[in-house]
Amino acid sequence: MTTGVVLHAFGGDEFDYYTIADNCTKLVTKFLGLPVTLVTDKEPVNRSLYDQVILSASLATWSRTLVVRDDTSSEYKEKTMKYPFKNDTRALSLELSPYDVTILLDSDYLVFNSELLKFVTLDCDFLCPWFAHDITGKGGYEGFRYINGTIPQAWATVVIFNKSIASRAIFDYWKLIQKNYEYYQALMLINSHFRNDYALSLAAHTLNGCRPLDEKLPPMMMLPARNYIEKIDTNKNIIINCMDTIIKVSNTNLHVMNKLCLQSQSICQDIDALTS
Amino acid sequence: MDSVTPGEPHPLVCGPVKFESVGVDFSSSTLYNLNMTTSSETLIEFTQLKIDQQASKLALSERIEQQLLITHNSGLFKATTELISFLSVWDADELYLSDMYNTPVKINRNELLTELKQTYQSVMNEWHCEFEQLKKLRRGKDLK
């Protein structure tokens, strides 16, 4: 049985998803020891990092806004960034994955321990987190437990699946929702562009007999976009700047919403030092 | 029933507290030390430290929760004092146990108990060490 990680990275003007995916891959290789397949739209510069590269085209035309800290100012200021959101190949992950068991990760999900390997050995067809924690402890994701009061919300950031009939059904339904998003948008009272979290939630919930799933990954740690990683040391300590406060976490997997900090030179160097 | 004047809050509805109405002289030094010995800057710094510490402690405890999970016979179990106690007193070598996913899993009592104890011991040690480090911090910037 083969196990590996699949990442998707499609370029944009604002964010360098290729560099972000490289960083993610270095951490996966170091802490999970698994091969990584990249689904992308151009041959990666660091090709040797990857087990396989699958060239694909994103047809998504959505854009998304993100409020991040403005690094050009010495005082705390925020800026709103609008960027193209090319997330449409994710629903194809099952058919693209060369592995029997796949860990599908967002490229902005940083792996700092081997906890995910526990779930690979479980005899589960499909696993994803159904809750997220704000690691700064300031905001919180309580409001994201349900999609507009309809069904529980899953997070497509980390998904573990095999190629069983059950997993295939979820991915097929995921694609159907993506293709007919306007209809499902109205059904779930959603007022935003297509999001894989929503499609995955509806597909998994419905195909579980319209009931919340018992089998879940533990809550995911999120770092909201207004905060940024200041430093990662070689002991896996992550120093996070939360506007006016500093917190330290260590040995913790983290979904980082502030893409700018993930592509910064200092963080790239820190990850290189940690993984070399 | 109390009568309510339009525009006035109902007596049972909490509104702004009128301190003078309770008949306490808040300028009295017997209640409050008006000569503060701690500067407001120090109070701000202390509060800031506590905010940083609480956030770090919360993140640490969430991570520890996940580290306490182990897999056994394709089942997911958490190393808790209750489960360790239960398995310690159960006399059969094999039994069915409901895992974290509410699935009955056939387990080998001794094997699982050993794994749970090892996990519990090492994870709690790690938690204690890191928790003590966080407690020793004097300033938020010491985290760096």
Interface residues (C-beta under 8 A of the other chain):
Chain A: N113 E115 K118 F119 T121 L122 D123 C124 H133 I135 T136 G137 K138 D214 E215 K216 P218 P219 M221 E230 K231 I239 C242 D244 T245 I246 I247 K248 V249 S250 N251 T252
Chain B: Q48 I51 D52 Q54 A55 S56 L58 A59 L60 E62 R63 E65 Q66 Q67 L69 I70 T71 S74 G75 L76 Y101 N102 T103 E130 L134 G140 K141 L143 K144
